[in-house]
Amino acid sequence: MRFYPSFEGLQANNLFTHPAISKSLMFGIAISLLAVTGTGIALDKGKAIRLANMQTISVAYADNDEREGGGEKEEGFLGESHELFANLLLLFVGMHVTYIALFKFPLAKFMLFVPSSERKENNVS
């Protein structure tokens, strides 16, 4: 499996540059993304992916008593878990970007299509 981390060879001298760290962050991103998507579909009751019976034109109501209190509809446990997984996703993405920028800077430059100095010299002929 591509994202599954292997901690073989992880030692104190390669703690920050070992591939298992990046793969662990990618694995967390993948699991969080799947959980956010799953809970989002469950909250929407399948309307987003057309699993539920949908009307072509939905009915609009002028008096919506559900949103009068706090501005948001209470979703219960499912809504809270969706928010938790979304926050975890943002945390994993932030940690992954920070890790790449701090410890794998040449890879970050390559991902952003910044030409390296070796490629610049070869293209100047």
N, C-alpha and C positions, 0 to 999 in steps of 0.2 A: 504494500500500500504506500502510495507516494507521500502522504502527509503524516503517516504514523512514525513517530520519532523512535530512533534506536539510540540508546544511551551508551552503547559500547564504545570504549575509547575516550569517554569523558573524564578529563583529569583537571587538576587545578591550573595547569599552564594553558589549557585551551578552553577554559570554562565559558568565555564570552564569544568565541568564534566557532564552537562546535555546531555542526548542522542540526543537532537535536533541539537546540534552543529555538531556532527559526521554525523547525517543523512542529514543535509544540505550540508555538504561537499560531501557526497556520491551522493546526488541528483545532485549537480553541475557536478560531474564526469560523471554520467550517461547521462545527457543532453548534455554535451560537447562531449562525445564519440559518441552519436547518430548524432550530428551535423557534427562532423569531418568525420564520415563514410558517411553520406548523401552527403556532399559536395565533398568528394573524389570520390564517385561513379559518381556524376554529372560531375566532371572534367574529369574523365576517359571515359565519355560517355557510361557507362555500360559495358565496355570491361572486367573489373575485375570480374564481376559476370555473364558474358556471356549473357548480354542483347542485345549487339550490334552484328552486323554481323562481325565476326572475320575471318581473314585468318589464315590458319594453319601455313604458313610460311610468315612472314611479309617481306616487301621489304625494303632493306637497301639502303640508298643514301649516297654517299660520300660527296656531297656538300649540306650541310644543312644551308641555308641562315637564317633560323629563329633563330638559336642560335648564330649567329655571334656577335650580339651586346653586351649583358650583360651576356651571359652564361645561362640565364633562359628564358623560353618562357613566355610571358606576358599572364596571364589568365584572367585579369580583376577583376570584382567584386567577382566572384565566387572563384577565387584563393586567393584573399585577405580575404574573409570570412572563407575559409578553414584554412588559416594560423592563423587567429584570434581565431577560435575555438580550433585549436591544441595548441596554446599558453595558452588559458584558461584551457584546459585539463591538461596541465603540471602544471599550477598554482594550480588548485584544488587538484591534486595528491600530490604535494609538501606540500600544507597546511594540507592535511589530514594526511600524514605521520608525519609531524611535530607535529600536534595536538595529534596523538596517542602516539608518543614518549614522549612528554612533560607531558600530563595530564592523560594518560591511559597506563602507562608503564607496569603494569602486563599483560594487554591485548596484548601489543606489544610483550612481551616475550612469551606469549602463542601462538601467531600467528607465531612466528619464531621457535617454537618447543624447546624453552629453558626450561629445567625442573625447576620447582619451588622448593624451599627448602623443602616444605611439601612432595612433591612427591619423592624427593631424600631420605628423612628419611624413608618413607614407603617401598621403594624398597631395602633398605640396609639389611634387615633381614636375 
